[in-house]
Amino acid sequence: MTTPQTAQPATAPVAPTGPTHPCARCGATVAIDVGLCERCNPLGLRDVSSSQVHGIAIGGVIAFVIFLAIAGRFALAGVGPFEVRLAGAVPDGAGLAITLDVTNRGTSSGQTTCHVTDPADRTGNPGEFILSPTIEAGQTLTFTESVSTLGSSPRTLDVDCSSP
């Protein structure tokens, strides 16, 4: 006959002293300089250093930025340059209705941002930025936009359209 054995109470893991954080795998409390608790890392294998983890993250960000630059270059290839002519600026309520003739001299369709300013304005008014509709390669498009930052009196305005 065997004698019944009493279960030994499980020893609670020793709580770390000082700053702590959760185990990366199970969430148990571990010391700040340890990544995994004893249960998740029973052999006591060395953790990945923070410089390795940050290096991988920074490398990924740099690779993604390079990818975006290359993709952007291909997406915008052949768009512009754009030529612009101010066809008219007439009063429109509290502002001006500005009509622009924009020509896309590039080999691909695209949009441009036109900056309209008053050369006689010395108040520091930055003018108005107008986004053109899509203009096909080699085509000229005439469009009108209402602006309010340049006042409502017709006068000579400067217009500059840049490529994307």
N, C-alpha and C positions, 0 to 999 in steps of 0.2 A: 504494500500500500504506500502510496506516495503522500507526502504531507503537503497540504496546500501552501503555496508560496504567496506571500503578500507582495503586492506591487510596490516597487520603490517609487517615491514621488519624483517626478521629472524635475530636473534642475533647471531653473529659469536661466536663460542666457544672461550673462553679465551685462548690465546696462552701461554703455560707454559714458565716460565723464567728459565734460566739455561740450563743444558744439557738435550737433548731430544733424543728420539728414536721413531720408528714407532709403532703404536698399533699392538699387536700380531695378531689381527683378521682382521682389515680393513686397516691398514697402516697409519691412521691419526697420527699426531705428538702428543706425550704425554710426560710428564715428565719422567725422567730416573728411578724414583722409582715407576712408575705405569706401569702395564702390558697392560691394556685395556683402551680405551678412554671412555668418558661418554656415547656415543651412543651405544657402545658394552657392557657396564656394567652400565646400567641405575640405578640399585639399589645400586651401590657402594660396591659390595661385595668384600671381601678381596682377593687379588691375592695370588697365590701360591708363597711361598718364594723361593728364588734362591737356598737355601740349600736343599730344597725338590727336586727341579728339578735336581740339580747336584747329589744328592744322588741316585735318580732313575737311572740316566745315568751311574753312577759309578757301581751301583749294576748290571745293565745290562751287562756292560763290564766284570765284575768279573764272572758273571754267564756264559757268552760266553767263557771266557778263560777256565773255569772249564769244560765246554762241550767239547771244543777242546782237552783238555788234556785226557779226558776219551775216546773220539773218536780215538785219536792218539794211545792211549794204546791198544785199540782193533785192530786197523789197523796194528800195528807192532808186535803184539803178535806172538811169535813163529819164528820170523825171526832171523837168526844167532844163535850162533856165527859163524864167518867165519874164516877159516884157509887159508893161502896163501903161495904159493911157487913161487919164481922167477924162471921161466923156461928159461929165456934168455933175454939178452940186447945186441942188435947188432946195429951198426951204421945205421942211416937212414937219409940221407941228412945232415942237420945241427943239428940233434938230435939223439935220440935213439929210436929204436922200442923195447918196453918192452913187454915181454910175461909173463903172470901170470896164474897160476893154482889156482883157488879159489874154496873152498869147503864150502857149506852151511850146517852146522851141526844142523840147526833148523828144526822146523816142518812145516814151511810155506815158500813159495818162496819169494824172495826179492832181493834187490840190496845192495851193500856195496860200501863205498868209501875207496880206497886204497891210502895210503900215501907213496910215493917212495922218499927216501932221499939217499944222499951220505954220509956215516959215516965219510969219510976222509975230507969232505968239511968244512972248518972253516971260510968261507966268510959270513955266515949268510943266504945262499941260502935256502929258505924254502922247496925246493924240488918240487915235482909235485903231484897233487891229481888226481886220476883216478877213475871214476865211472864205476863200473862193469855193464854188462848186467844183466838182471833178471836171478837168479840162483834158480832152483827148490830145494825143501827141500831134503837134503841128497845127492845132486848131486855135481859133480865137473865140472867146466867150465873153459876152456882154451881160453884166448882172448889176442889180441895184441893191444897196443896203442902206438902211436908216441908221444914223449915228446921232448921239446926243451930246457927246463930250466936246464937240467942236463949235457949239453954238448953232444959231439958225440963220445967220446972214451969209449969203454966197460970197466967196472970195477965192483967191488963188490958194490951192492946197498942194502939198507935196505927197506923192504916193511912191512907195517902194515895195515891190513884191519879191520875196526871197524864195529860194527852193527849199524843200523840206530838209 
